[in-house]
Amino acid sequence: MIPKTLDNAPWLKQPEVQAIFALLDGASGVTRAVGGIVRDTLMGRLRPDTDIDMATELLPVTVMQRAKMAGIAVYPTGIDHGTVTLRLNDVSVEVTTLRKDVATDGRHAEVAFGTDWAVDASRRDFTFNALYCGPDGTLFDPLDGAGDAVNSRVRFIGDPERRIAEDGLRVYRFFRFSASHSEEKLDPAGLAACQAAVGQLDHISAERVGQEMVRMLGLPRIALTVAVMAEIGLLGAERDAIKALLRYEMLGGRYTSTRLALIGGNDVQALQERWRLSNALVDSAKSIGDAAALIEEDKLAWAVHRHRENAVEGLALAAARGNWSRDRLAETAREIARLPEAVFPVTGKDLLDYGYRAGPELGAALTRLEALWVESGFTLSQAQLLGHLAH
């Protein structure tokens, strides 16, 4: 049974949401909630941080005027596309005027404002994203998207190839939503259209692709989806890496940086350039990959010393890559846990006090002592280490 209303949706009960609905004539059907907040409420997948979006027949200037008169903070966050953000207390709502496409180049669309809800729905990407509801929770479903939502189907609106031609990023969104909302089941028509579009997506900005991929990498299950993306040539991931990704998920792993290290292999840097990834994310992936390499060489103490908390994810990565038994994984985890948290107790100043002069000789001595300390499992004291200098 497809429900007609969103029963007991907690966000609909918020006074701030109802106040914004009232401000924008929601009871008359002039303004409705739209998109992810409606979809995820219907699917029982609502998160506390899900954005609240509304669509309205009112022009942006009217929305802004009404908000200012009511004392509601208003920000022109996407005014060129008809979007403003209203903030009341701690609740933010993004309000967008109904639109229709005038022209598109596959990356940017030229739009005109309108009042036709069916037209607004038809320009969206997937049927379950073209769902609306009023302030009482009554659903407005012009494209039968509720059935797809209830049955966890990610289906393009109308002709998939046309939707992709309007915005090539929808290829990546198809795979992300299939992983997040469809248990990695891929609609055949949508998949065929995405495969046909491979090789024609160079016009999409690297930042937009990277944003989609990073969101995908943080989902609970993505290995099967990544395998298909690689098979059709959308993603350059090796077969062994995909197998390891699946094993990582079977271990319960879902850390974005570890998945990036798995997919990127020895060349995470190439993915950073391709997807414009943040330095922090790439540095984390590299650290986890390096920790895994040390663990694979049975250099557990070095992995912990050099990579700290990333050694734990490095262990998961090594186990997934090597298809370790659970007994081996558990024993290695215990060995790592037995290593104490410690700071190398010798500094350059200590060696200067000991009689060394600043320079290569001091650096070499410090490196030698550090190696002794790490290989002792961090047990040698400062005095014991300095004692080695006499030998």
N, C-alpha and C positions, 0 to 999 in steps of 0.2 A: 504494500500500500504506500502510495506517495502522499505524504502529508500536505495539507492545504495551508498550514500555518506553522510557524516556529514556536512550539510550545515551550514556555519557561526559559526562553533564552535570557541568560543573566544580563547581557549587555543591553537588551531592550528595556530592562527594568531600571536602568540607571537614570536618575532624574535629569542629568545633563543631556543624555541622548534624547530623551523625550522633549526636553526644552528646545533642542535644536530642530527636531522634527516639527514642533509647533511653530517655531520661528519661520520655517520654510514651507508651511502649508502641507505637512506630511499627511494629515488626516484626509485631505482632499485629493491625495494621489499625485500632488505636484512634486513631491520629493520622496524618494525611497532609498533604503539601504541597498547596497549592491556588492556583488563580487565575493571575495574571499570570506568576509564575515558571515554572509548568508550561506554560502556553500559549506563552510566548515561547521556551522551550526547545524545545518541539515544532515551532514554526514557524521555528526557526533565527534568531530575532530577539533573542536574549538580550543584555542590556546589563550592563556591570559593576555598575551601580547599581540593577538590578532588585531590588525588595523581595522578601524571602522571607516568605511567609505560610503558616501551617499551620492546619488545621481539626482539631478533636479531639472525641471523645465525653466527655472529662473535663471536669468543672465548673471554672470559673475558680479557685475556692479551692483545688482539688486541684492544678491546674497551679502556682499560686503556692507552695503548701506544698512540692511536690516540688522546685521550682527553688531555694527557700531552703535546703532540706536538702542540695542538691547544690552549694551555693555559687555558683549562677548568679544574676546580677542580674535582678530582676524589677520591672516597672513596670506599674501598673494603668492603661494608656493609654486603654482604652475599657471599663472594667469594667462599666458599665451595660449594655453590649451584648455582654458575654462575652469581651472582648478584653483580653489582657495581652501585654506585650512582654518577651521574654527576651533577655538580652545576655550572650554568652560571648566573652571576648576582644574582637575587633573585629566580631563577627557578631551582628546583631540579627534576631530572628525574632518576628513578630507571630502570636500563637496565639489562635484564636477558637473557642469552644465551638459545636458544631452547634446550629443554631437553626431555628425555624419561626415564621412570622408569625402573630400572634394578631389584630392589627388594624393598619390603615395609613390615613393621611389623604392620601397622595400626597406626603408630605414626610418624615414620621417613621413608623417602624414599631414597633409594640409586639411584642416577640418573647418566645418561651419557649425554654428550652434543651431539647435532645433528643439522640437517638442514631441517628436515621435519616438516613443519608447521601443517599438519594434526595430526601428532603424538603428537606434543606439545599441540595442542588443546584438543586432546582426553584424556590427563592426568589431565586436569583441573576438577573442581567440577561441575559447572552448565553451561548449554549451553550459557546463556547470559554473562557468564564470559569468553567465548572462542571467543570473537569478537576482530578483529584487524582492524586498519586503517593505511593508508600511510600518508605522509605529505600533500597530497592534499585532505584528508578526505575520499578517496575511501575505502569502507568497504571490508574486507576480512572475509568471514563467512563460514568456512569449515564445521560447524556442524549445520547450520540453526538456530543459536542462535538469530539472529535478529528478527525473527518472535516471539520467546518467549519474547524477550525484549519489542517489540512493544505491545504485548498482556499481559504484566506483569505476565508472567508465570515463576515460579522458578522450573526448571526441571533438574534433574541430567543428566549428559552426559552418555549415554549408560545404563548399568545395575546399578541401584541405589545401590544395595547391594554390588556390586564390588567396586563402588566409596567409599562407607562407609568403607569397609574392608581395603582400601588403607589408609584412614585417618578418624578415628572415629570422629574427631572434625567436620566433615562435617554434622553430625546430628544436631549439634547446629547451624551451619551456615545455614542449610536448614530452620530452624525456624526463625532465624534472618532475612534472606533475604525475607522470605515469609511475615514477618511483615513489613519490610521496602520497599519492591518493588512489593508486590503482594496483597496489601490490605488485608492481613491475609488469603488469599485463599491458601489452601495447595494442592499441586499436589498429587493425590491419590497414585500413585506408589511410590513417594518419601516418603510419610507419612508411608506407609506400611513397607518400608525398614527401616525407622528410628525406628518404633515400634519394629521391629524384632531385632534391634541392642541394644535396652535397656537392661541393665544388662551385656553388653559386652564392656563397655566403661571405665572401671576403669583404663585402661592403659594411658588414656589421662591426661596430666598434669593439675593440678588444676588451674594453672595460665592461660593456654590457654582457658579453659572453662570459667573462670572468665572474661577474656577479651571479649569473645563473649556475655556473659550475661550482662555485664555492657553496652556494645554497644546496646544491645536490650532494656535494661531498659530506655535508653534515647530516644527511638523512639516515634513518636506521638501516635501510637495505638499498643498495645501488649496484651491486656486482653484476646482476643479470642485465640491468639497463646499460651499464657501461660496456658489457660484452657486445650488445647489439649496436651501440654507438660506434664501437671499434670495427665491428663487422661491416658496417655500411660506409666506413671511411670518414666518419665525422670526428672521431677521436683516435689519436695515435697511441693506443695502449697495447703492449705485447700480451700474447696469450698467457704466458706464465705469470705476468703481473695480475691479470684478471683472475686467474685461479687463486693466487695468493690473496687477492682482495676478497674473494668469496670465503676463503678459510678465515681471514681476519674477521669477517662478519659473523662467522660461525662461532668464533671465540667471544663474541659479544662486543667487538670493537666498532666504534663509529666516530673516531676522532678525525676531524677534517685534515689535519696536518699529516697524520699517518697515511691516510688514503692518498693524499697528494704525493707523498714519498713513494707509495706503491705504484701509482700510475706513472709518475715522472721518472722512476728508476734513478739512474745516475745523472740525469739531466733535468732536474727540477727547474733549473734556470731557464730552460727553453719554454716551459709552461708559464713561468713568470712573464716572459716577454710576450707570449702568445695571448695570455689572459690578463695582463696588467695586474698581477697579484701583488699584494702588499709585501713589503720586505719582512715584516714580522711573521706572516704566514709561511713564506718561503724559508726563512731562517729556521723556523720551528721544524718544518719538514726535513730540511737538511740535517739538523741536529738529530732528529729521530732516525734518519737513515744512517748517519754516521754511528750512532749508538748501536743500531742493529748490526752493523758491520763488525764492530768490536765484540759484541756478544756472540756473533757467529764464529769468531776466532777464540772464543772462551776467555776474553779479556773483560770480565765482568766489572772488576774494580775500575778499570780505565773508563768503561762506559759510564759508570756512576760518577766518577770524578770529573769527567769532561762534559757530561750532558745532564747531570742532576736528575730532575724529575722526568726529563725526556727519555731516560733509560728504561722506564717502565713501558712506554709505548715502543721503544726500540726493541724490547723483549717480545712484545706482541708482533711486531713487524718481522723479526727474525723467525719466530715460530710459524708465522703464516707463510713466509717465503720458503722455509725449510720443511714445511709439513710435519712439524714436530708432533710427537705423541703428547698426550695430556700429562703423562708422568714426567716426561722430560721438561715440559713447560713449568709444571708445578715445582719440580726440584730446582730449576734455575731461578725461578721467582723466589724461592726460599733462600737460595744462596745470595741473591741480591739484597733481600731483606735483612740478612745477617750482617751486611756491611754497615759499619757505623757511619753516622753523619759526622763528617770531620772536615776541618780546614787545614790545608798544608801548613805545618807549624814552623817552617823555615822561610825567611824572607831574604831579599838581597841585602838588607841592612845587617842581618845576622852574619852573613858572609863577609861583609865589610869589616864588622867588628872582629871577625875571626882572623882577619889579615889579608883577605883578598882585595885586589884593586878592581875598580869598575872596568868592565870590558868583557870580551869573549870568554875569558877563563872563568870569570864569576858566573856568567850565564850557563856555561857548560856544567859547572859544579852544581848549580841550582837544579838544572834539568836532571842530572844524575841522582841527586837526592830525592827529587820528586818521584822518579821512577822507582827507587827503592821503597819509598813510602807507600806508593800505590800498590806495588806488588806484595807488600806486607799486609795488604788489606786495611791500610790506614792505621796500623797499630804502632809503628815506630814513633817514639817521642822525638822532640827537638834535640835533646841531648844525645840520643842514640844515633840520630841522623848526622849530627855534627861530628860524632865520633868516627864516622866512616871517612871523614875527610883526612884523617891521619893515616889511612891505609893506602 
